[in-house]
Structure formats: structure tokens, C-alpha cells
């Protein structure tokens, strides 16, 4: 298929997750021809619970999808901290006042799969989606970028948008030789699902154990509960295990949490029968550039802030919005468009990434029993005094700071009939 020229661009988006779908939405709404390739054989509408905060909520609202997100929200009214017997030391409730910042849980909690489905429904009639396909490389010149696919085929595009996550292969080819994009926090995470029991209520439970370990339980479905293991360990074995077969990953987590206490045994027992299991290193992606020529990074591929920021999904939605805005403003000069995208978005990303404090994370996940006892005592006192609630309500901004989402990307050519109506109709 021949490339388009002029104001209307032919764009390839590599990755059909949240950031990829959002970028496809705004670029197609601008009148561009957009193709999304996803390496999974079908829409990857799965994953853990995620949240929307600050500018991310506004980005979804700008898409006309906030009502759909509200309807799909997970009921998680607060976060409780428990001891080894499951007794709650105190609970931080979500801030639903509409003022200040969100607390440990957001007013907009949603399963990643549900959010991906909502975004996909908003784009599917105007964007070509190709599943079971992935970009393995590219070449480019001043006029085009040629993408190579896993089946050995190639195709020409005006722009390649890499939305392929924190382990992005395209980013490896884009960055200068020797640049390490990862800021490692020395923390690892795994999550899966176990059958829900009568005692699993809607409030999230959080348990801290010696050895730099944390367990969380979140119940999003009448039949299922989410189990999360979090481990503070800076070792080559921990860093490498996420690339091992699933059986080896599960053995690693079962071994590390064998004596953790609370509900660790229950969660380990349900691990191998889980309908989904995921293991990852919690890290940040920090790069000197987000683009080269006609190739640009978006979402976690560009600026993963780690799950501890609470802003990863929101930053991906915001970044997609900013990228499309600059591409639409400078369709004939992609160099200027991508430079402006970097300049406009990076201050926001810097604020989001700075919310993650490795030393505070380490204090909250101590190695010794004495350290755990101190954390529990301090937590109980802070919750008794309602400190987290007061901080949230009195904050003037959420985790994205005072940065303002720019105006919506203006169409560069006449858009199709679907985009003449609010999204989702």
C-alpha cells in the first residue's frame, strides 16, 4: 500500500495497549491513516488493576470516554494496612471530594483490560488493527520509515510510533549506542489471580513482612481476587528471573515468600492455577531523547515511571494526546513536531517520575523484624491521625503537578464520520 503525502500521514503504531490505542485515537481523529500492530493474536484486554489520576482523568474526558470508564470502575473504596493476623491497623479512603489529590487508591480504579477495550472500541472503526504481528526493525530516510515485521514483510510509513512498553525493542534501535534507559529501583513485582473468598472485601489489604517483602490483596470481581507480591532485592537473580519461563518465575516467588506470613500460603497455592500471571522489575525509563527521524516513543516505551508513581497509565494517555497535537500542528515537518512533543511533555514527565522516592520505598519495605514493627507503629499512628487524608485534601494539585493538558489536537484534514460525534457513540 502506497504511503500518503502532504498533511495526511500514514502512521504505524507498534503496540495495542493503553498508550498505543490512545495515540491511534488522536491521530485518526486528526485525519491520518493509522495502522496498529499488536504482537498478541487478539486484543490484549487483560492485566492488573490500574488507576487514572490528575491529567490522565482529563485526557480520558477529552476523548469522551469518562462515562464509560466510570461504568467499568473497580469498587475499591480504600487501602487498609494489616498485621500478620490480618487485623487492620487503619484504612486510607479514596479522596472522592473532587479537590486535592488522590490517596493510595484513586477515584478511578479500573482493570487494564477494561480500559484497553474501551479505547479499542473508540478507535476500531477508524484504525486498522493487525494482530499477531510485531515490528522487528526499521530503516528510514528523509522521506519514509520502512518497518520490518516478524513475518519478514516490510511496509512504508510516514511515522512509526513505538508504544511497545517498558522493554521496547524499538527504543533499543533508536537510542544512542551505550545509553541505558533504565533507572533501577531494586524492587520486583508479580501479580496473579486466586479464587475470591467471603473475607475478601472491596478494601485493598497491604501487608509488610521482613526481608523487604510486601503483599497486597485487591478484589475486583465476584469470583476473583488479585494477589501481588512485591520484593526489595537488588540481585542478578531477581533481575533475570522475569525473562525465565513462567514455571521458573513462579518457583522464584514461591521461594522468596515461603515464610512471609499472613495470606502468603494461600496466594502461593493459587499461583499455578491462576488464569494470568505476570512478573516484572519495577523501574523507570529515562532517556535523552524520545525520537529519531520519523520514529518516536510514547507511553512506557518513552517514560515508564514505575507502578509506584501511580501515574503510568495517566502519563501514557497524556503523552499520546501531546504527540498527536504536535504531529497535527506540523504534519509537513515531523522533525519540528517531535522536538516540540519532547519539549512540551518532558516537564510533566519529570514531575511524575520525581514522585517516586527510592529511599522512602526502602523505608516502607524494611529487611528486619524491628524495621517492620517500626513501620506498623508509624503507619497506625499516621492513620489514627488521618494524616494521608488531610494531605490529599489540602494538596493544590495531584501527582502531575500544575502542568496543564494542552488543547485537543486539531484535525489536519477532514476526519471520517465517526469522529464527527463524541467518542464512543
Secondary structure, 3 states (H helix, E strand, C coil): CCCCCCCCCEEEEECCCHHHHHHHHHHHHCCCEEEEEECCCCCCCCCCEEEECCHHHHHHHHCCCHHHHHHCCCCCCEEEEECCCCCEEEEEECCCCCCCCCCCCCCEEEEHHHHHHHHHHHHCCCCEEEECCCEEEEEECCCCEEEEECCCCEEEECEEEECCCCCCHHHHHHCCCCCCCEEEEEEEEEEEEEECCCCCCCCEEEEEECCCEEEEEECCCCCEEEEEEEEECCCHHHHHHCCCCHHHHHHHHHHHCCCCCCCHHHHHHHHCCCCCEEEEEEEEECCCCCEECCEEECCHHHHCCCHHHCCHHHHHHHHHHHHHHHHHHCCCCHHHHHHHHHHHHHHHHHHHHHCCCHHHHHHHCCCCHHHHHHHHHHHHHHHHCCHHHHHHHHCCCCCCCCCCCCCCCCCCCCCCHHHHCCCCC
